[in-house]
Amino acid sequence: MLAAATRVFHAKGYATASIQDVADELGILKGSLYYYIDSKEDLLFDIIDRVHRDTVERLEEWLEVEGDPLVQLRAYLEQQVQAYCRDVQQVGVFLNDFAHLSEARRATILAERDRFDAALRDLLRRGVESGSMAADVDPKLTAMAVFGMMNWISTWWREDGPSTPEQVARQFTDLVLAGVVGPASGSRSDLGRPAS
């Protein structure tokens, strides 16, 4: 049911999609859906909650593994980017239709987002403290940059496109890690500037 709702919401947008559209996608009567849900918003919340819960659980799974924060960050990013490519429609619904949730449901998701944000910032902070990441890495800004990059995957990645999820994950992860590790010598702020 959620897969069908995801396809419909992704194709039509939540605001214009109807319960009838979801029922048609499933090949069932509209009334049959109401056995499982009370409203169209229930479907939207379940889609968004699943995407967000999976994202948080992936990060927490890697945080439980002892080791170098840089290794943890690489493992998490590779897994998460591949998941965002595989679940591109769900992620698209999350990002495009989140505002259609009731205030209470948005608050539930935002509380989880804050937990996720804090965990990623902590991982970055530990990387700086351990010396595996550059001393001038700002955990808050870096976390926001990572979120922004990941969230846009749903707008440009296509299954029939030139890059596999694994290729996207490797490039994305290499880009982020190059940013947090920094140049072998000199300051990150000197990158791309002509020598004096």
Z-matrix of the N, CA and C atoms (Angstrom, degrees):
N
C 1 1.442
C 2 1.535 1 110.50
N 3 1.354 2 116.58 1 -44.50
C 4 1.471 3 119.06 2 -179.97
C 5 1.523 4 111.58 3 -66.20
N 6 1.332 5 116.26 4 -35.87
C 7 1.468 6 119.11 5 178.59
C 8 1.527 7 110.33 6 -63.39
N 9 1.321 8 116.79 7 -42.04
C 10 1.468 9 120.68 8 178.64
C 11 1.524 10 110.51 9 -65.93
N 12 1.318 11 117.15 10 -44.33
C 13 1.467 12 120.76 11 178.75
C 14 1.525 13 110.25 12 -62.50
N 15 1.324 14 116.87 13 -39.17
C 16 1.462 15 120.56 14 178.21
C 17 1.522 16 110.49 15 -61.00
N 18 1.324 17 116.63 16 -47.38
C 19 1.473 18 119.80 17 179.90
C 20 1.530 19 110.89 18 -59.67
N 21 1.331 20 116.28 19 -44.46
C 22 1.470 21 120.77 20 -178.27
C 23 1.526 22 110.82 21 -66.37
N 24 1.341 23 117.57 22 -48.77
C 25 1.466 24 120.62 23 -178.33
C 26 1.528 25 110.72 24 -63.98
N 27 1.328 26 116.46 25 -38.03
C 28 1.461 27 120.29 26 -179.85
C 29 1.529 28 110.35 27 -66.34
N 30 1.314 29 116.96 28 -41.42
C 31 1.466 30 120.98 29 -177.55
C 32 1.528 31 112.71 30 -74.84
N 33 1.330 32 117.02 31 -41.24
C 34 1.464 33 120.57 32 -172.76
C 35 1.520 34 114.01 33 -104.60
N 36 1.327 35 116.21 34 -19.36
C 37 1.460 36 120.01 35 -170.16
C 38 1.515 37 108.79 36 85.99
N 39 1.315 38 115.75 37 142.87
C 40 1.467 39 120.63 38 -176.59
C 41 1.524 40 111.89 39 -58.83
N 42 1.320 41 116.94 40 -42.82
C 43 1.466 42 120.69 41 -173.76
C 44 1.525 43 112.30 42 -62.00
N 45 1.318 44 117.44 43 -36.05
C 46 1.467 45 119.49 44 -177.52
C 47 1.521 46 113.35 45 -96.32
N 48 1.315 47 117.89 46 -17.17
C 49 1.471 48 120.73 47 178.26
C 50 1.524 49 109.59 48 -73.20
N 51 1.310 50 115.32 49 152.20
C 52 1.463 51 120.07 50 179.32
C 53 1.526 52 110.17 51 -125.07
N 54 1.314 53 114.96 52 165.18
C 55 1.464 54 120.18 53 173.98
C 56 1.527 55 109.02 54 -60.28
N 57 1.321 56 116.85 55 -35.63
C 58 1.472 57 120.33 56 177.92
C 59 1.530 58 110.47 57 -61.06
N 60 1.332 59 117.19 58 -39.60
C 61 1.469 60 120.68 59 177.65
C 62 1.525 61 110.92 60 -60.74
N 63 1.322 62 116.42 61 -42.14
C 64 1.471 63 120.61 62 179.28
C 65 1.523 64 109.61 63 -66.36
N 66 1.324 65 117.06 64 -44.15
C 67 1.471 66 120.90 65 178.43
C 68 1.528 67 110.34 66 -60.28
N 69 1.328 68 116.82 67 -43.11
C 70 1.466 69 120.58 68 178.27
C 71 1.525 70 110.86 69 -61.47
N 72 1.324 71 116.35 70 -41.37
C 73 1.472 72 120.74 71 178.73
C 74 1.527 73 110.81 72 -61.61
N 75 1.322 74 116.27 73 -35.57
C 76 1.468 75 121.65 74 179.29
C 77 1.527 76 112.71 75 -83.31
N 78 1.332 77 116.30 76 -17.64
C 79 1.459 78 119.80 77 -176.70
C 80 1.521 79 112.90 78 75.04
N 81 1.340 80 116.29 79 32.94
C 82 1.468 81 120.81 80 179.50
C 83 1.525 82 109.34 81 -128.59
N 84 1.315 83 115.50 82 170.91
C 85 1.458 84 120.45 83 175.92
C 86 1.522 85 109.97 84 -74.99
N 87 1.322 86 115.98 85 145.88
C 88 1.469 87 121.09 86 -179.67
C 89 1.525 88 111.38 87 -55.69
N 90 1.322 89 117.28 88 -42.08
C 91 1.458 90 120.92 89 -179.21
C 92 1.519 91 113.08 90 -59.85
N 93 1.329 92 116.79 91 -28.24
C 94 1.470 93 120.28 92 179.43
C 95 1.522 94 111.38 93 -64.86
N 96 1.327 95 117.27 94 -31.55
C 97 1.468 96 120.42 95 179.25
C 98 1.522 97 111.51 96 -64.74
N 99 1.310 98 115.66 97 -34.15
C 100 1.465 99 119.42 98 -176.90
C 101 1.527 100 112.83 99 -70.56
N 102 1.312 101 117.01 100 -6.90
C 103 1.463 102 120.26 101 171.74
C 104 1.534 103 109.11 102 -70.34
N 105 1.336 104 116.41 103 -29.91
C 106 1.466 105 122.30 104 -175.12
C 107 1.526 106 113.66 105 -102.65
N 108 1.314 107 116.70 106 -25.81
C 109 1.469 108 120.41 107 -176.32
C 110 1.518 109 110.16 108 -134.72
N 111 1.321 110 114.96 109 161.09
C 112 1.465 111 120.00 110 175.15
C 113 1.525 112 111.99 111 -98.53
N 114 1.343 113 116.40 112 -25.67
C 115 1.461 114 119.26 113 -175.48
C 116 1.524 115 110.47 114 -156.18
N 117 1.310 116 114.90 115 166.38
C 118 1.464 117 121.22 116 175.06
C 119 1.529 118 109.89 117 -60.95
N 120 1.319 119 116.30 118 -35.34
C 121 1.468 120 119.66 119 -179.82
C 122 1.526 121 111.66 120 -63.00
N 123 1.333 122 117.68 121 -30.48
C 124 1.466 123 120.05 122 176.40
C 125 1.525 124 110.29 123 -57.87
N 126 1.321 125 116.31 124 -42.82
C 127 1.464 126 120.07 125 178.60
C 128 1.523 127 110.94 126 -63.71
N 129 1.317 128 116.32 127 -45.51
C 130 1.461 129 120.40 128 179.75
C 131 1.524 130 110.80 129 -60.38
N 132 1.315 131 116.69 130 -46.45
C 133 1.460 132 119.65 131 179.91
C 134 1.525 133 111.00 132 -61.26
N 135 1.324 134 117.36 133 -43.32
C 136 1.466 135 120.11 134 -179.49
C 137 1.528 136 111.65 135 -62.40
N 138 1.321 137 117.35 136 -39.16
C 139 1.471 138 120.80 137 177.70
C 140 1.525 139 110.01 138 -64.17
N 141 1.308 140 116.45 139 -50.92
C 142 1.464 141 121.46 140 -177.31
C 143 1.524 142 111.10 141 -65.11
N 144 1.313 143 116.82 142 -42.68
C 145 1.457 144 120.97 143 179.62
C 146 1.526 145 110.98 144 -61.94
N 147 1.313 146 117.16 145 -40.92
C 148 1.468 147 120.33 146 -179.79
C 149 1.527 148 110.68 147 -64.38
N 150 1.329 149 117.47 148 -46.65
C 151 1.469 150 120.55 149 179.07
C 152 1.524 151 109.68 150 -58.75
N 153 1.300 152 116.00 151 -47.00
C 154 1.461 153 119.81 152 -175.72
C 155 1.522 154 111.51 153 -69.11
N 156 1.317 155 117.35 154 -43.27
C 157 1.463 156 120.58 155 179.13
C 158 1.525 157 111.02 156 -60.99
N 159 1.329 158 116.80 157 -43.85
C 160 1.465 159 120.34 158 178.49
C 161 1.526 160 111.21 159 -60.48
N 162 1.319 161 117.19 160 -40.18
C 163 1.463 162 122.05 161 179.43
C 164 1.527 163 110.99 162 -63.45
N 165 1.314 164 116.50 163 -46.96
C 166 1.470 165 121.38 164 -179.83
C 167 1.523 166 110.16 165 -64.60
N 168 1.331 167 116.95 166 -44.52
C 169 1.467 168 120.18 167 -178.47
C 170 1.522 169 111.70 168 -63.31
N 171 1.338 170 117.84 169 -37.91
C 172 1.465 171 120.11 170 178.16
C 173 1.528 172 110.96 171 -61.19
N 174 1.323 173 116.75 172 -45.62
C 175 1.462 174 119.61 173 -179.87
C 176 1.520 175 110.64 174 -65.30
N 177 1.311 176 117.36 175 -45.90
C 178 1.466 177 120.23 176 -179.09
C 179 1.524 178 111.44 177 -62.16
N 180 1.320 179 116.66 178 -34.69
C 181 1.464 180 121.01 179 177.35
C 182 1.526 181 110.46 180 -60.54
N 183 1.327 182 116.98 181 -43.76
C 184 1.461 183 120.00 182 -179.79
C 185 1.519 184 112.39 183 -74.76
N 186 1.307 185 117.64 184 -27.70
C 187 1.462 186 119.97 185 178.27
C 188 1.521 187 111.87 186 -71.33
N 189 1.331 188 116.69 187 -24.17
C 190 1.467 189 120.29 188 179.46
C 191 1.521 190 111.97 189 -75.54
N 192 1.316 191 117.56 190 -18.03
C 193 1.457 192 122.00 191 -179.96
C 194 1.522 193 108.06 192 -82.26
N 195 1.317 194 115.87 193 124.80
C 196 1.463 195 119.82 194 178.32
C 197 1.523 196 109.18 195 -68.41
N 198 1.303 197 115.98 196 145.70
C 199 1.452 198 118.34 197 175.01
C 200 1.505 199 113.06 198 147.30
N 201 1.311 200 113.58 199 -172.10
C 202 1.454 201 123.34 200 -177.66
C 203 1.528 202 109.63 201 -64.32
N 204 1.331 203 118.00 202 126.86
C 205 1.465 204 120.51 203 178.55
C 206 1.532 205 113.24 204 -56.92
N 207 1.326 206 117.77 205 -31.20
C 208 1.459 207 120.79 206 178.75
C 209 1.533 208 110.42 207 -66.43
N 210 1.318 209 116.36 208 -40.74
C 211 1.468 210 121.13 209 177.43
C 212 1.528 211 109.65 210 -66.20
N 213 1.330 212 116.69 211 -41.34
C 214 1.463 213 120.64 212 177.69
C 215 1.524 214 110.74 213 -62.30
N 216 1.330 215 116.59 214 -42.79
C 217 1.462 216 120.59 215 -179.49
C 218 1.523 217 110.50 216 -63.66
N 219 1.328 218 117.17 217 -44.65
C 220 1.471 219 120.44 218 178.61
C 221 1.524 220 110.54 219 -59.36
N 222 1.313 221 116.57 220 -49.52
C 223 1.470 222 119.99 221 -177.54
C 224 1.525 223 110.99 222 -60.74
N 225 1.324 224 116.24 223 -44.34
C 226 1.461 225 120.09 224 179.78
C 227 1.526 226 111.16 225 -62.80
N 228 1.329 227 117.10 226 -50.48
C 229 1.464 228 120.40 227 -176.41
C 230 1.523 229 111.67 228 -60.97
N 231 1.331 230 116.98 229 -43.64
C 232 1.466 231 119.14 230 -179.99
C 233 1.523 232 110.69 231 -60.45
N 234 1.319 233 116.32 232 -44.24
C 235 1.460 234 120.12 233 -179.84
C 236 1.528 235 111.11 234 -67.81
N 237 1.315 236 117.55 235 -42.72
C 238 1.461 237 121.36 236 -176.24
C 239 1.523 238 111.93 237 -68.67
N 240 1.315 239 117.92 238 -42.98
C 241 1.463 240 120.26 239 -179.82
C 242 1.528 241 110.14 240 -64.48
N 243 1.323 242 117.33 241 -41.46
C 244 1.464 243 119.26 242 176.53
C 245 1.528 244 110.71 243 -61.54
N 246 1.316 245 117.02 244 -40.27
C 247 1.467 246 120.62 245 178.46
C 248 1.524 247 110.70 246 -64.30
N 249 1.326 248 117.67 247 -41.68
C 250 1.470 249 120.34 248 178.85
C 251 1.526 250 110.87 249 -63.92
N 252 1.327 251 117.84 250 -34.44
C 253 1.467 252 120.15 251 175.75
C 254 1.528 253 110.33 252 -69.42
N 255 1.311 254 117.22 253 -45.15
C 256 1.476 255 120.52 254 179.58
C 257 1.520 256 111.63 255 -63.41
N 258 1.328 257 116.97 256 -36.54
C 259 1.466 258 122.28 257 -176.03
C 260 1.525 259 111.26 258 -106.02
N 261 1.320 260 116.88 259 36.34
C 262 1.464 261 121.27 260 -171.04
C 263 1.529 262 112.21 261 -58.77
N 264 1.327 263 118.22 262 -34.76
C 265 1.467 264 119.49 263 179.36
C 266 1.527 265 110.90 264 -70.86
N 267 1.334 266 117.39 265 -43.11
C 268 1.470 267 120.00 266 178.36
C 269 1.521 268 110.82 267 -61.40
N 270 1.315 269 116.06 268 -44.66
C 271 1.464 270 120.16 269 179.98
C 272 1.527 271 109.83 270 -63.31
N 273 1.328 272 116.94 271 -40.58
C 274 1.460 273 120.57 272 177.55
C 275 1.522 274 112.26 273 -61.11
N 276 1.337 275 116.63 274 -42.21
C 277 1.468 276 120.45 275 177.43
C 278 1.525 277 109.28 276 -62.90
N 279 1.328 278 116.92 277 -44.59
C 280 1.460 279 121.36 278 179.12
C 281 1.529 280 110.03 279 -54.58
N 282 1.312 281 116.33 280 -52.05
C 283 1.463 282 120.14 281 -173.98
C 284 1.525 283 113.19 282 -72.79
N 285 1.316 284 116.81 283 -36.84
C 286 1.466 285 119.99 284 -176.24
C 287 1.520 286 113.87 285 -83.29
N 288 1.326 287 117.22 286 -27.92
C 289 1.464 288 119.65 287 -170.38
C 290 1.523 289 114.63 288 -118.21
N 291 1.317 290 117.34 289 4.92
C 292 1.462 291 121.70 290 179.85
C 293 1.525 292 111.73 291 -52.74
N 294 1.312 293 117.22 292 -39.99
C 295 1.470 294 121.72 293 -176.49
C 296 1.528 295 112.75 294 -64.12
N 297 1.321 296 117.49 295 -16.41
C 298 1.467 297 120.65 296 179.95
C 299 1.532 298 112.66 297 -81.32
N 300 1.323 299 117.27 298 -8.12
C 301 1.468 300 119.68 299 177.15
C 302 1.526 301 109.80 300 -72.85
N 303 1.313 302 115.46 301 153.54
C 304 1.468 303 120.06 302 174.69
C 305 1.526 304 108.89 303 -64.18
N 306 1.306 305 115.81 304 161.39
C 307 1.467 306 120.53 305 -179.27
C 308 1.524 307 111.52 306 -57.82
N 309 1.316 308 117.49 307 -41.68
C 310 1.470 309 121.14 308 -179.16
C 311 1.527 310 110.97 309 -64.26
N 312 1.311 311 116.64 310 -41.77
C 313 1.467 312 119.72 311 -179.62
C 314 1.526 313 111.09 312 -71.44
N 315 1.312 314 117.61 313 -37.28
C 316 1.472 315 119.68 314 174.90
C 317 1.524 316 109.92 315 -61.07
N 318 1.335 317 116.45 316 -41.21
C 319 1.469 318 120.60 317 -179.95
C 320 1.524 319 110.91 318 -61.74
N 321 1.321 320 117.22 319 -38.31
C 322 1.470 321 121.17 320 177.94
C 323 1.524 322 110.39 321 -61.26
N 324 1.319 323 116.42 322 -47.53
C 325 1.467 324 120.87 323 -179.51
C 326 1.527 325 110.62 324 -67.20
N 327 1.316 326 117.33 325 -41.01
C 328 1.467 327 120.53 326 -179.31
C 329 1.524 328 111.75 327 -64.92
N 330 1.322 329 117.26 328 -33.80
C 331 1.470 330 120.02 329 176.62
C 332 1.525 331 110.11 330 -64.30
N 333 1.324 332 116.51 331 -41.05
C 334 1.468 333 120.48 332 176.42
C 335 1.529 334 110.45 333 -66.13
N 336 1.327 335 116.20 334 -39.69
C 337 1.463 336 119.95 335 178.76
C 338 1.521 337 110.60 336 -61.02
N 339 1.320 338 116.17 337 -41.17
C 340 1.460 339 120.08 338 179.69
C 341 1.523 340 110.98 339 -63.94
N 342 1.324 341 116.60 340 -38.07
C 343 1.469 342 120.72 341 177.29
C 344 1.528 343 110.22 342 -64.27
N 345 1.314 344 115.98 343 -43.26
C 346 1.457 345 121.71 344 178.65
C 347 1.526 346 110.74 345 -63.92
N 348 1.317 347 116.25 346 -45.95
C 349 1.459 348 122.00 347 179.46
C 350 1.528 349 110.40 348 -58.76
N 351 1.318 350 116.50 349 -44.69
C 352 1.468 351 120.75 350 179.92
C 353 1.526 352 110.86 351 -63.38
N 354 1.328 353 117.01 352 -39.53
C 355 1.468 354 120.45 353 -179.53
C 356 1.529 355 110.98 354 -66.70
N 357 1.330 356 117.23 355 -41.90
C 358 1.464 357 119.73 356 179.10
C 359 1.525 358 110.66 357 -67.69
N 360 1.315 359 117.30 358 -41.92
C 361 1.470 360 120.14 359 177.06
C 362 1.528 361 110.88 360 -60.55
N 363 1.322 362 116.29 361 -40.69
C 364 1.460 363 120.23 362 179.59
C 365 1.529 364 110.70 363 -63.82
N 366 1.322 365 116.54 364 -41.58
C 367 1.462 366 120.31 365 177.37
C 368 1.529 367 110.22 366 -60.44
N 369 1.315 368 117.02 367 -44.64
C 370 1.466 369 120.83 368 178.74
C 371 1.531 370 111.27 369 -65.43
N 372 1.316 371 116.93 370 -41.26
C 373 1.469 372 120.93 371 178.16
C 374 1.529 373 110.34 372 -60.89
N 375 1.339 374 116.32 373 -43.97
C 376 1.469 375 119.84 374 178.77
C 377 1.525 376 111.28 375 -64.20
N 378 1.342 377 116.23 376 -34.01
C 379 1.460 378 119.80 377 176.76
C 380 1.514 379 111.92 378 -64.25
N 381 1.321 380 116.49 379 -41.05
C 382 1.467 381 121.02 380 177.42
C 383 1.525 382 109.48 381 -65.83
N 384 1.329 383 116.52 382 -47.05
C 385 1.472 384 120.42 383 -178.02
C 386 1.522 385 112.31 384 -63.47
N 387 1.331 386 117.43 385 -34.08
C 388 1.467 387 120.42 386 -178.60
C 389 1.525 388 112.17 387 -79.99
N 390 1.332 389 116.48 388 -14.28
C 391 1.457 390 120.27 389 -178.09
C 392 1.521 391 113.67 390 89.03
N 393 1.332 392 118.27 391 -0.92
C 394 1.465 393 119.40 392 178.61
C 395 1.528 394 111.54 393 -79.27
N 396 1.337 395 116.50 394 -14.24
C 397 1.462 396 121.75 395 175.62
C 398 1.528 397 107.96 396 -123.92
N 399 1.315 398 115.57 397 154.22
C 400 1.466 399 121.04 398 -176.63
C 401 1.527 400 111.18 399 -60.18
N 402 1.323 401 115.44 400 146.09
C 403 1.468 402 121.66 401 -176.26
C 404 1.521 403 112.73 402 -64.00
N 405 1.338 404 117.84 403 -25.09
C 406 1.462 405 119.55 404 -176.95
C 407 1.536 406 113.70 405 -94.21
N 408 1.323 407 117.55 406 10.67
C 409 1.469 408 120.57 407 176.25
C 410 1.526 409 108.46 408 -69.66
N 411 1.315 410 116.17 409 125.39
C 412 1.464 411 122.43 410 176.74
C 413 1.530 412 106.97 411 -93.95
N 414 1.341 413 118.19 412 109.23
C 415 1.466 414 120.20 413 -176.43
C 416 1.529 415 114.09 414 -56.00
N 417 1.328 416 117.56 415 -38.62
C 418 1.466 417 120.14 416 -178.69
C 419 1.528 418 110.97 417 -66.28
N 420 1.327 419 117.46 418 -50.90
C 421 1.463 420 121.07 419 -179.56
C 422 1.522 421 111.58 420 -64.52
N 423 1.323 422 116.08 421 -40.05
C 424 1.460 423 119.76 422 -179.72
C 425 1.523 424 110.59 423 -65.39
N 426 1.323 425 117.34 424 -42.88
C 427 1.469 426 120.37 425 178.02
C 428 1.525 427 110.47 426 -60.85
N 429 1.327 428 117.55 427 -43.26
C 430 1.470 429 120.22 428 179.16
C 431 1.529 430 111.03 429 -64.05
N 432 1.330 431 117.07 430 -38.64
C 433 1.465 432 120.40 431 178.23
C 434 1.526 433 110.61 432 -64.49
N 435 1.324 434 116.40 433 -42.92
C 436 1.468 435 120.55 434 178.43
C 437 1.524 436 110.16 435 -61.86
N 438 1.326 437 117.28 436 -46.39
C 439 1.471 438 120.47 437 178.52
C 440 1.526 439 110.62 438 -58.75
N 441 1.319 440 116.31 439 -45.90
C 442 1.459 441 119.87 440 -179.12
C 443 1.517 442 112.35 441 -61.08
N 444 1.319 443 116.46 442 -44.63
C 445 1.460 444 120.22 443 179.36
C 446 1.522 445 111.11 444 -63.29
N 447 1.318 446 116.61 445 -44.82
C 448 1.468 447 119.63 446 -179.06
C 449 1.522 448 111.12 447 -65.54
N 450 1.311 449 117.10 448 -42.93
C 451 1.459 450 119.87 449 -176.19
C 452 1.524 451 112.79 450 -63.86
N 453 1.307 452 117.94 451 -30.65
C 454 1.462 453 120.02 452 -178.70
C 455 1.517 454 113.13 453 -77.44
N 456 1.323 455 117.97 454 -11.63
C 457 1.467 456 120.32 455 178.38
C 458 1.524 457 110.45 456 -53.10
N 459 1.326 458 116.43 457 -39.29
C 460 1.469 459 119.80 458 -176.19
C 461 1.525 460 112.78 459 -66.97
N 462 1.321 461 118.37 460 -15.64
C 463 1.465 462 119.98 461 -179.15
C 464 1.524 463 112.94 462 -90.93
N 465 1.332 464 118.25 463 -21.69
C 466 1.458 465 118.60 464 -174.95
C 467 1.522 466 114.99 465 -123.64
N 468 1.323 467 118.92 466 -23.82
C 469 1.463 468 119.05 467 -176.69
C 470 1.524 469 110.45 468 -79.60
N 471 1.312 470 116.56 469 136.82
C 472 1.459 471 122.26 470 177.41
C 473 1.523 472 109.33 471 -130.93
N 474 1.308 473 115.29 472 140.18
C 475 1.463 474 121.06 473 -179.13
C 476 1.529 475 111.49 474 -58.12
N 477 1.320 476 117.58 475 -35.61
C 478 1.463 477 121.22 476 -179.44
C 479 1.534 478 112.20 477 -91.83
N 480 1.319 479 116.83 478 12.60
C 481 1.460 480 121.65 479 -179.77
C 482 1.517 481 112.30 480 -80.80
N 483 1.320 482 116.57 481 -175.60
C 484 1.462 483 121.15 482 -174.23
C 485 1.533 484 115.23 483 -76.55
N 486 1.328 485 118.78 484 -15.13
C 487 1.471 486 120.93 485 -174.94
C 488 1.518 487 111.36 486 -117.73
N 489 1.323 488 115.36 487 135.87
C 490 1.463 489 120.90 488 175.51
C 491 1.530 490 109.10 489 -78.78
N 492 1.332 491 117.57 490 163.33
C 493 1.468 492 119.09 491 174.83
C 494 1.531 493 112.29 492 -56.08
N 495 1.330 494 116.48 493 -36.83
C 496 1.466 495 120.12 494 -179.91
C 497 1.527 496 111.25 495 -66.30
N 498 1.325 497 116.87 496 -40.13
C 499 1.470 498 120.37 497 178.78
C 500 1.529 499 111.01 498 -66.98
N 501 1.318 500 115.96 499 -42.77
C 502 1.467 501 119.80 500 178.20
C 503 1.526 502 109.36 501 -62.12
N 504 1.328 503 116.45 502 -44.74
C 505 1.468 504 120.89 503 -178.66
C 506 1.523 505 111.24 504 -61.54
N 507 1.318 506 116.56 505 -42.76
C 508 1.468 507 119.96 506 -179.31
C 509 1.531 508 110.66 507 -65.01
N 510 1.330 509 117.51 508 -46.91
C 511 1.466 510 120.90 509 -179.87
C 512 1.531 511 111.53 510 -63.44
N 513 1.309 512 115.41 511 -46.46
C 514 1.463 513 121.49 512 -179.82
C 515 1.526 514 109.91 513 -59.55
N 516 1.326 515 116.14 514 -49.16
C 517 1.460 516 121.30 515 -177.46
C 518 1.522 517 111.06 516 -64.53
N 519 1.325 518 116.75 517 -43.58
C 520 1.467 519 119.74 518 178.16
C 521 1.527 520 110.99 519 -60.04
N 522 1.322 521 116.61 520 -40.23
C 523 1.464 522 121.22 521 179.32
C 524 1.530 523 111.22 522 -63.23
N 525 1.326 524 116.58 523 -47.02
C 526 1.471 525 120.29 524 179.65
C 527 1.523 526 110.53 525 -63.94
N 528 1.334 527 116.68 526 -46.36
C 529 1.466 528 119.25 527 -177.39
C 530 1.525 529 111.65 528 -65.99
N 531 1.327 530 117.37 529 -36.68
C 532 1.469 531 119.25 530 176.20
C 533 1.522 532 110.09 531 -61.49
N 534 1.315 533 116.51 532 -33.65
C 535 1.461 534 120.50 533 178.85
C 536 1.508 535 113.68 534 -72.55
N 537 1.325 536 117.81 535 -36.08
C 538 1.469 537 119.02 536 -177.62
C 539 1.517 538 112.55 537 -86.78
N 540 1.329 539 117.16 538 -23.43
C 541 1.462 540 119.30 539 177.99
C 542 1.519 541 109.59 540 -84.40
N 543 1.327 542 116.99 541 -41.24
C 544 1.458 543 120.69 542 176.67
C 545 1.510 544 112.72 543 84.32
N 546 1.317 545 116.17 544 -179.72
C 547 1.461 546 121.43 545 -177.77
C 548 1.525 547 111.09 546 -69.97
N 549 1.325 548 114.75 547 155.15
C 550 1.465 549 119.83 548 179.50
C 551 1.520 550 111.15 549 -63.86
N 552 1.312 551 116.38 550 -31.62
C 553 1.464 552 119.03 551 177.26
C 554 1.519 553 108.59 552 -143.25
N 555 1.289 554 116.43 553 154.03
C 556 1.454 555 120.66 554 179.44
C 557 1.514 556 111.87 555 85.59
N 558 1.291 557 114.74 556 -172.84
C 559 1.456 558 121.80 557 -177.09
C 560 1.520 559 110.29 558 -101.45
N 561 1.312 560 116.07 559 147.04
C 562 1.458 561 121.02 560 177.03
C 563 1.531 562 109.93 561 -59.29
N 564 1.322 563 117.50 562 -32.44
C 565 1.467 564 120.41 563 -178.93
C 566 1.529 565 111.89 564 -69.49
N 567 1.346 566 117.70 565 -13.25
C 568 1.464 567 121.12 566 177.78
C 569 1.526 568 112.58 567 -87.91
N 570 1.325 569 117.99 568 -10.63
C 571 1.459 570 120.98 569 -177.03
C 572 1.526 571 110.55 570 -61.42
N 573 1.330 572 116.13 571 130.82
C 574 1.454 573 121.36 572 177.32
C 575 1.514 574 115.12 573 79.15
N 576 1.318 575 117.42 574 -1.07
C 577 1.466 576 120.26 575 178.64
C 578 1.529 577 108.47 576 -94.61
N 579 1.327 578 116.43 577 140.78
C 580 1.467 579 118.73 578 178.44
C 581 1.532 580 110.64 579 -64.46
N 582 1.319 581 114.72 580 144.95
C 583 1.470 582 119.52 581 177.56
C 584 1.520 583 109.18 582 -66.90
N 585 1.323 584 116.21 583 142.66
C 586 1.474 585 120.12 584 -178.92
C 587 1.499 586 110.11 585 -83.17
